[in-house]
Amino acid sequence: MLTIDGVVYDVKVDVRRTAEMTASDISGLMMDKSYFNDVLGTYLVKLSALELTEDAHLEAASLLKAIGDMERIGDQAGDIAEIMAQLGDHDTQSRLHIQDMARAAVKMVTDAVDAFVKKDLELARSVMKYDDVVDDLFDQVKTELIGLIGEDTHNGECCIDLLMIAKYLERIGDHATNIAEWVEFSITGQHVVAEEER
């Protein structure tokens, strides 16, 4: 028998599995761009067959929105992996805060998924606040890249690639924030965009 709890469990397992993927797993998955759309479509069909309570409706809506954000995170992680494969080991990378930014974005995604699975409102709100860390690092990386181009214009192509990676990491942080906002919605019924709270 199909129940909302069963559907919710299935979605949470898929979200957790996605969050634990390595870059090579994500690159392989990106070969099949329809993966997340198929997953989302499957759950929509299952949910349409159910009569939902208000709480179940909030949770189902949050699940569906979180899946969309996870898809975008997967797309952007795949794009980063493609750029990194072309970029190779350029010595410029070690002089930037982009590695700190990557660690911060990974922390946000991990915490957002944990908050989602555990229905942890406090953790979700900490993810929303932590977005400022990633945004500040993005500004710092941009400034560093401008300086590197100023030092030597031959750094231009590499710096543009690194700026793209930094922008993808910044967007991944935004999508983690969105997931955290959907956690809040599933618990409180209120969807307050993190930016409005500041």
Stockholm file with secondary structure:
# STOCKHOLM 1.0

chainA/1-198         MLTIDGVVYDVKVDVRRTAEMTASDISGLMMDKSYFNDVLGTYLVKLSALELTEDAHLEAASLLKAIGDMERIGDQAGDIAEIMAQLGDHDTQSRLHIQDMARAAVKMVTDAVDAFVKKDLELARSVMKYDDVVDDLFDQVKTELIGLIGEDTHNGECCIDLLMIAKYLERIGDHATNIAEWVEFSITGQHVVAEEER
#=GR chainA/1-198 SS CCCHHHHHHHHHHHHHHHHTCCHHHHHHHHTSTTHHHHHHHHHHHHHHTSCCCHHHHHHHHHHHHHHHHHHHHHHHHHHHHHHHHHHCSCGGGGGSSHHHHHHHHHHHHHHHHHHHHHTCHHHHHHHHHHHHHHHHHHHHHHHHHHHHHHHCGGGHHHHHHHHHHHHHHHHHHHHHHHHHHHHHHHHHSCCCCHHHHC
#=GC SS_cons         CCCHHHHHHHHHHHHHHHHTCCHHHHHHHHTSTTHHHHHHHHHHHHHHTSCCCHHHHHHHHHHHHHHHHHHHHHHHHHHHHHHHHHHCSCGGGGGSSHHHHHHHHHHHHHHHHHHHHHTCHHHHHHHHHHHHHHHHHHHHHHHHHHHHHHHCGGGHHHHHHHHHHHHHHHHHHHHHHHHHHHHHHHHHSCCCCHHHHC
//
